[in-house]
Amino acid sequence: MIRRPYLPFLCLLLLPALFSCSKQFDWIEYRGELGSGYTPENIHPPLGLKWKLKLQVDEMKKTRAFNPPLVIDNVIYFGSPDGNFYALDVDTGYMKWFFKTKGAVNSVPYADDENVYFGSNDGRVYAVSREDGQEKWNFYTGQTVQSLVLRYKDLIIFTSDTGATYFLDLNGQPVHQLPNPVWSHHTFQVYDGIIYWAPLGRSFGAYDIEGRNFLWTVPIDAPYSLWYSFPALDDDRVYFASSFFKGYEVELNYYALDRRTGQEVWRMSDIFDIGSRVEPDEYTVFLDHVQLLDYMAPSLWKDYVIYASGDTKLRAFNRKTGAIEWERQFDYPFSSAPTIAGDRIYVGLQGVKTATDMGLFGSEPMLLCLSARNGDVLWQMETDGAVLNSPIISRGRIMFGTDRNYFYVLEEILGLPFIQ
């Protein structure tokens, strides 16, 4: 169902901007090139609000997931928990079009020259025209679709929750499928015809799309709930993390495997540290996090692999050895995966207010900017809700959604000094 543009329900704060001299890039791949969570586009704090959008969701209901948008030719494309898929102008927030589904849209979209592809909790995957939001086709799976949606050559690939991983042709007709008995909120990486973290029980593996066979798998024999992050690649290795839920204790594991053979290069382990400001339960230490497709996704920067793992620590490992290069701990848990722009990390931090007889105490959620070199805090800004998706940096702007159902666009502020 299509709705034509109307005066958008936007709150605009008119702050002029001064963009850096670096080249500006579209954001067209989930987690950036090879899943690195990195862009060479520099953006320098302090940042101000360009505009923000209040989504059409019950104001009393917190959103648990908001996955990263795409930015192409000055248009933002993103799905929303209000059941809509939006195309908005980056500069103004003007609504180019929106497309209505019958369920929350919690998939990560993909766009080619003509269409944008996304899944919905109504059980369908849609192909919609980028130009006017008209539906081209939809495919019904019978299960919610909260996965990454990706085009590889002439195939559209996605996973339905505890259903199947589907390979459709460009007309939305099924070509092939793999059973998916375990995973929901599923992500995967495709490089050179190989899917990394294809579904196979509880194992991590590499699947040859054209050969329709697994090249290698790393079996996990775990009697408890577990989760794998989205993987990042370089020429030699695949990097990812896992979260093993053992009741109120969660074991975190960080891996580097040879991407051709699956052989372990290094593995580091730690215990999930929620700190003292948040009440630990199965949601705060595990269940809320796995609804975010990228919450443990790594960011690659020079010789570092950097993780925010849903707990209070930001960890930077040596890419070759796995040794800790630096670690920073905060009072509150992180709410998103990191994105690195130039040599700066942008990441969301939760805040929790506690009611007492003396009033409310605690901290508002924040967007943090830190040095990728050592984790030092360079700048911070309170946000209306916790940042849920790893921030997108594109065309001189930072974009993200929050658990209070706001979508933000920030930009550099004119006349204020850059942070060096």
N, C-alpha and C positions, 0 to 999 in steps of 0.2 A: 504494500500500500504506500502511495507516495503523497507527500504534502508539499505544496508549493511554498517558496520562501515568504516569510512575513516578518514584521518588525521583531527581531529576536529579543528574548528575555535576557538581556545582557546587562551586567553592571560594568560600566566603563570608567576607568580612571585615566585621565589624559595626562600621561607622562611622556615627554619627548625622549627620544632615544638617540644614542650615538653608538653606531656599530663599529666593531673592530675592523681593522683592515684585512683580516684574514678572509679567505674565500668562504662563501656560504654554501651549504650543502642541503639537498633534500634528505629526508630520513625515509628510506624506502625499504629497508630490511630490518626485521626484528632483531634487536640488539646490535644493529650495525653490521658491517662487513665481517663475515665469518663468525658472527655472534660475539664480537670482541667487546661490546658495550663501550665503544670508543668512537669519537669523531675528532678529526683534526681541526674542526672549526672551533676557534677560541671564542669564549664569551666571558666577560669580566664583570664581577660584582663591583659596586652595588647594583642590584636589579630592582626594577619597579614593575608594578602591575600594568600591563598593556590592556588586558580585559579578562574577565572571567564570566563563566556561564553557570547558572544554577540549573541542574538537570531536573527532569520531571519525575522525581522520586519522592515518596513519603518523607517529609523532613525529619520525622522521628526515627526513621530506619537507617541505620548505618550500612554503608556499602562495604562488602568484604573484598571486592576485587574490582580493579579497573585497569585494563591492559593497554599497553602502549599504542598510540596512534601512528599513522603514517602522515608525512608531509611531502606533498608533491606539487610543484608549480604554484606555491603559495596557497594551497588548499590543505586543510587538516581533515583526515578521515579517521573516525573512531566510533566504536560501538559503546553502548551505555547500558547500565543496569535498568534504565527506564524503558528498555525494549526498542529504542531507536538506534539507527546508525546515521551518523551526521557527516556532512561535508560543509565546513565552515571556512570563510576567508581568514587567513592568518592575520592580516593587518587590522581588520575591523571586528572580527567575530560575526560578520554578516552570514546568515544561514543560506548557503547555496541551495541545499536541499536536505531533507532527511527522509529516511525510509523506516517504516514501522513494521516490527515483527511482533510475534505473539509471546515473546519471552525475553528475559534479559540477554543482552549481547555481551558475552564475556570471552569471546574468541579474540585472537590476534589476526587482523586482516592482512590481505595481500592485494596489491594492485598491479595490473599491467597497463598497457597503453589505453585500453578501452574500458575495462571493468575493475571493480573492486569486489573481492570475495571475502565472505565472513560467515561464521556460524552463529546460531542462536539457541537459547534454551528451549525454543519451540521444536527442536529436533531437526531443523533444516539448515542447510548451507545455501547461501544465496550468491548469485552473480548479479551485480547491479551496475548500471552504466555510470561511469565517473562523471559524465557530462551533465546528466539530468536526473539521476537517481531512479531511472526506470528499471524494473526487474527484467533481467534477461532469462534467467532460469533459477529454479531451486531444486534441491535434492533432499528427500526426506530419509532420515536414518532411523527414526524410532527412539533415539536417545538424545539427551542434551549434547550440544557440541560446544565445548569450552576449551578448544585446543588452538594451537597455531594452525592457520590455513596458509598453504604455500603452493605456488606454481613452480613445477620443474618441467621444463620443455613443454610438452603438450598435455601434461597431467596436473590436476588440482589434487593436492594431498591434504588430508586432515584426519582427525580421530574423533569418534563419538565416545562419550563417557561409558566405560566398561562395555563397549560394543565392538567396534572394528576400526581399523585404519583403512580409509578408502582412497582409491586412486580413480579419479573421474577424468573423462576427456573434457575438452573445452566447451562442449555442449551440455555438460552436466550428466553424462551417461557413465555408469560404472564400467571400469576396465578390469579392476582387480581389487581385492581386499585382504587384509590380514586380521585374524581375530585379536581382540583387545579385551581379555577377560579381567584385567586388573585396573588399568589406569584411567583416571579422569583428569581434567585440567592438564592436558598432555602437550608437551613441546618436543621438538626434535630439530636437528640440524641436518641440512642437506648440502653436500659438497661433492662435486665431481661424480654425481650419480649414486652416492652413498648416503643413506640415512643413518645418523648417529642417534642412539636411543630409540630405535624402533621397538614396538611393544612385543615382548615375548615373556609372558609370566612376570617374574620380578627381576629380570636380568637387564643389564645394559649391554647394547650390542651395536653392530654395524651391519646394515642391510643393503644389498645391491638391488637398486630399483629395477634395472633392465633384466638382470639375471634372476630376480625374485628369490634370492637366497641370502642367508646370513653368512657374512664373511668371518665374523667372530662374535662371541658373546662372553660376558663376564658374569657367571652365575652368582647369585646372592642367596645364601641359605639363612634367612632371617625369620625367626618365629614372631616378629612384631611388625607393626606398620612401618613402611619406609617410603621415601620420596627421593627422586633424582631431580637435580636442577637442569635447566637448559645448558647445553654444552657450548664451549667456545673452541675454536680451532686455530692452530698455526700450521706451518708447513709440516711439522713432525708429530704434533701431539693433539689430543683432545682433552680439554679441561672441564671438569664438572664437580658437583658436590652432591652429597646425600644426607638425608635427615632420617635417623632411625628413632622412632617413637617407642619408648620403653616405660610407658606410664607417665609420671611427671618428670622423668629424666629423658633427655634427647641427646643422642650421640650424633655429632657432626663429623662427616668425613669429606676430605678434599683430595681429588685424584688428578693425576696426569697419566694418560695412557698413550702408548704408541698408536696413532690413529690407523695405521695399516694392519697391525697385528693384534691390537688389544692388550699387549703386554704392559704391565704396570711399570711406569717410570718412577713415580713416587706416590705416596699416600700419607696424609697427615690427618690426625684425629683430634677432636676437642669435645667438650661438653657444652651444650647450649646454656648460656648464661643470661637469664632474663632480668637479673638485677633485683633490687629490693623495692622498686616503685610500682611494679605491676604484679597483680595476683596471679600466681602460676596455676593454670588448669590445662585441660587437653586442648582448649581453643587457643589460648595465648601462646602455648609452646609448640603447637603443631597444626591443628585443623584450620585455623584462620589463614595461616601462611600458605598452605598448599593450594588455596584457591587463587593465589597470585602466580601466574605462569612463570614469572622471572625472579621470585624473591631471593633465591640463592644463586642466581646466574652470575658467573664470573665476569670481571672486566679485565682486559689485558692492556697493560701499559708498560712499554719498554721491557724490562726483565721481571716485571711483577705480574702476579695474578691476584686480584683484589676482590674480596667477598664481603658483603653485608648479609648475614645469615638469619635475620629475623630476631637475633638476640641483641645484646648491648655492645657487641664488639665488631669493629671493622678490622679485618685481617688482610695483610699483604704478604703473599708467599713469593719466594724466588721461583721464577718460572722453570728453571732447569733442575733445581734440587728439592724444592718444597720447603726449604728453611724459611722461618718467619723473618721478613725484612723489617716490618714494623706492625704494631697493633695499637689501636686506640679504643678505649672503653668509655661509654657514656652512661648517664643516669637512666636513660630510657631506651627501649629496643628500637632498632631500625624498622622502618615500615616499607621500604622498597629496596630493590637492587640498585647498585651504583651505576651511573653513567659518567664517563670521563670525556671532557672536552679540553683538548690541548693537554695541560698538566693539572687540571682541576677536576676534582670529584664532586658530583652533585648527587645527593641521596636524601631520602626522607627519614625523619626521626619522629617516633611516636611521642605523644604527650598525654598525660593522664591527670585529670583534676579529681581530687578527693574532697568530699564534703565533710566538714567538721562543725562543731559548735561555734568555732571562730570564723567560719567561712570556707571558701574554696582554696585549696592549696594544690600546687603541682605546676605543670608546665603545659603550654600550648604545643601542638605539633609544629614541626619546623622543616624547612628545606635548608640543608647544610651544604656549604661549599668548603672542601678541604683540599689540601695539597696532596697530589698523588705521590709526591716524593717522600713524605714523612707522616701524612695523616693529620697535620696541624689544621685547626679550624681557621678559615680565612674570612668567612662571612656566614650569616644565618638570617632567616626570615621566618616569622610565624606565619602559619597557613591555616585556613579555615578547614580543618580536618587533616588527618594524616595522609601524606603523599603515598599513593598505592602503586603506581607504576614507576619503573625507573624513568627519570625525567628524559624527555626527548629534546635534543638540542639541534635546531635547524633554522637557517635563515635569520640568524641573530636573535633567536627567541628560545626560551625554555618552556616546555609544555608538560602538564601532568594533571591527573585527576586525584581527588581526595575521597576519603571515606564519608565525608559529609555531603557528597554529591555535587562538588564544584569542579569545574574544569578551568585551569589557570593557563594564561599565557603571560610570561614575563619578558622584559627586555632591559638592556643597559640604560642607565639614567644619564641624561645629558648634564655635563658640567661637573660631575663628581669624579674624583680621581680613581683610576683603575687600581685594583689590588695586584701587587706584583708578586 
